[in-house]
Amino acid sequence: MPSHVVTDPTNLKQIDELEDNSRIAIAPISSFLLEVQHRADAEVRTNHLAPQDAFHTAWDETRKEHEKEVTRRFKALKSLADSVEAQSATNQLFLTFGTLLWEVDVVREGKTVPQVLQSPLYLIPIRITGSASSFYSIVADDSAEISPNYCLMEKLRSELGLTFEDLEHPRTDASGIDINQAIASIRAELGQSKYSSIRIEEECNL
């Protein structure tokens, strides 16, 4: 799944790109567009460009920097993942789906303070292939299957007394685990518990 900046970064266009070419943009599109707009506004003020010309100039500059940063991050992540696998003989790189945000108390300098934890709900082992001179791709590991975060399950059970049926035994659809349904179910259970402050972000992380 090569990653790139799509020409038209609307949600619908991203879906079309993924279905037609197996490609998808990296980083929040909202952040990308915000940076483009800031640069375009600056071009209008300082260089007195027409708004449309300023936007095209800002778009091209931001795209180049975006692609450069994507390449740098993929290179660093691939290097780290390869190094860890060489030392442990196991692939430790995952694509995660859904993030649980919750607080635990930690002791710092003799004081108990809350610390926010971010824990993935579901994981699938993946690999990064390719190189900076060609293109990095994300591919599922051999015989990879998406699975619940078993460490999180045990931590929630032992420390908070929380269990979620859709985390431990998630229902499946044609593509595997029904992520949307599972997140909705876990959210509903959290809302009815004394831990309603715990929240879930609908996001993917590498």
N, C-alpha and C positions, 0 to 999 in steps of 0.2 A: 504494500500500500504506500507508494511514494507520496511525499508530502510537498505541497507547493502553495504558492499564493494564487488563488483562482482570480480570473479577470473580473468576474462579477461575484463578490463575496456575500450574496444574499443566501439565506438558509436554503431556499429552494434550489438555487444554482449549485450550492455545495452538494446537495443530494444528487442532482443530475450528474455532477462531475464524478462522484463516488460510484454511482451505478454504471456510468458509461466508460470511465477510464480507471476506476479503482484508485482515484486520487482524492485527497482531502487537504484542506488548508490547516496550517498549524497556528496555534495561539487564538485567543478570543477575537473574533472578527470585529466586535464592538471597539476593542482597544486599537486595533489596526486602523479602523476608519476614523477614530478620534484623533490619532496621531496624524493621519493624512489631512484632516480638516484643520488642525492647529498649524501645520506647515503651510497649507494653502492660504490661510488667513495671514500668516507672516509674509508670504510672497506678495500678496496683494498690498500690504502696508508698506513693506520695505522696497520692493522692486516694481511696484505699481503695475503688476500684471493683471490682465483681465481674469475674473474669477475662474472661468473655465480653463484657461491656460495655467493658472496657478494650481488648480486641482490636479491637472495632468502631471505637472512637474513634481508636485508633492507626492502624488501616487507612485511615480517611478522611483523617487528617492527612497520612499518608505519601503517599497517592494524589495529593492536591492538590499537594504539593511536587514529587512525581515528574513530574506533568504539566507543572507550571510550568518545571521544569528541562529537560524534553524540548523544550518550545516554545522556550526560550532557546537551546538548542544547535542546533536545526534552523534557527532564524532566523539565527544567526551563521554556520552552515555554508552556508546558501543564499546569504547576502550575500557571503561570501568566494568561493564557486564562481561566482556571477554576475560578480563583479568580475574574477576571473582569466580567465573566458571572454571578457569584453568587451575585455580587454587582449591576449589571445593568439589570439582567434578560434577556440579549441578548448575543448571541454568537458574539464575536468581532474578531475571528480568520479567516484569509482569505489566500487563495493561489492566488497570483497575476500573471498576464501574461503581459509581455511587460512593460517597464519602460521609461517614458518621463523624460529626463534630460534638465532642463532649469534654467535660472538665474533670480533672482529678486534682487532689490536693498534694502538693509537693513541699518539702522543707528546704528553704533556702536561707542561709545565714541565720539559722535558728528560728525562722518564721515560716508558718504554713501559708502558702499562697496557691491560688488556683492556676492550673496550667491546662490550656486547651489542647486536646489531642485530635488528630485527624486520622481516622482509620478507614481503609477501603472496605467496602461490603463484599464485593466479588472480584475475583482475579482470574486472568488467563495468561499462562506463560507465553511469551513472544520472543522473537529475536529481531535484531536490527541487521540488515544485510546491505551490501553496497559500499560505496566510498564517496568522499567529498568530490572526487573527480567525475563520478557518474551521478548516482542519486541514491540516497538512503531509502530503504523500504522497511516497513514493519510487517513481519510475517508471523503467523501462529507457530508455536513450537510443534514438533512432531507429536501427533496424537493428543494435541492440547484440547482441554475442555475447560470451560468456565466453571469455577467452583466458589463456594462461599469462603469467606475469610475465617478459617477454623480457629485461629488464634484469637480473633476478636470475639467469636462466639463464646469461647471459654472464659475470656476476661470479663465479658458482660455478665455471664452466669455466676462466676465466682465472686466478683467484686460488687456487682449491683443487683444480683438476683434476677437479671433480665434474660428471657429467652424469647426468640422470635421464630415461629414456625416457618415463615417465608425466608428466613436467613439460613436456618438449619436444613430445611427440606423444601427448597424453592420449587414452585411449579414451573413447568417448561412449556414453551411454544415451539413453532417450527424451527426457530433459530437457536433453541437451547433454553436457558433460564429466561423467564419472562421478567426482565429487569424492571420495567415500568410498574407492573402489577406488584412485584415484590417490594419496591420502594414505597408504593402507596400503602401497602399493608403494614409495613414496619412503622411508617409515619403515624398511621391511625392508632396502632398499639402504643406508641410512645406518647401520643396526645392524651391517652386515657390513663397513663401511668403517672407516678409522682416525679418522673424524669422527663416531663414534657419540654424542658429547656434544651434537651438534646435534639439536634436537628440533622437533617440529611441534605447534602448538596447533590444535585443531579449532575455529575461531572465524570469525565474520564481522565485518568492520569497515567503517565508512563513512568 
